[in-house]
Amino acid sequence: MAKILVFLSNTEGTIKEMTTTLYQYQHLNEEMKARGIEVEESSLPQPENIEGKHAKLIYNTETGEFFYKYEDRPLTAEEELAKVKAENEVLTESLIDLKTQYMSVPCQYHQDYSVKIDKVLEGVEADGTV
C-alpha cells in the first residue's frame, strides 16, 4: 500500500482541515516531513458524491480519525440543466394528469381545457424540455 503525507491547517482546536497531500515526499527534509501526518492512502475514507456539496477532508487530532465535512457549493451547468429537466418532466406529468382528470368530468366549462393542455404538451420535446 502507498503511504502519503497529509498536511493540516494550523487552526486552534482538535479539528483540522487537510490542506495538502503529497504522494511523493521522499525528497523532503525531516523537518518538513514532521509537519505532516504519514498515512496509508487506503486508510482514508472516500467522500460521498453529493450534488451541490464540496467534501473537505478533516482530521480529529484527539481520536486520530479522518472524516469529511460537506459544504455548499454552486451547481455546475450540467447539474443545473439536469435539475431543470427533471422539474420539466414532473410538470409535464402533472399536465397529463390534469388533462386526464378534466376529460373524465363531463362539464361544459372544462371541455376546452384538454385542448389547451394539448397545445402546451405539443411544445414539450422528447427529453422533457419545453
Stockholm file with secondary structure:
# STOCKHOLM 1.0

chainA/1-130         MAKILVFLSNTEGTIKEMTTTLYQYQHLNEEMKARGIEVEESSLPQPENIEGKHAKLIYNTETGEFFYKYEDRPLTAEEELAKVKAENEVLTESLIDLKTQYMSVPCQYHQDYSVKIDKVLEGVEADGTV
#=GR chainA/1-130 SS CCEEEEEECCCSSSEEEEEEEESCCTTSCHHHHHTSEEEEGGGSCCCCCCTTEEEEEEEETTTTEEEEEEEECCCCHHHHHHHHHHHHHHHHHHHHHHHHHHHTSCCTTTTTHHHHHHHHHHTCCTTSCC
#=GC SS_cons         CCEEEEEECCCSSSEEEEEEEESCCTTSCHHHHHTSEEEEGGGSCCCCCCTTEEEEEEEETTTTEEEEEEEECCCCHHHHHHHHHHHHHHHHHHHHHHHHHHHTSCCTTTTTHHHHHHHHHHTCCTTSCC
//
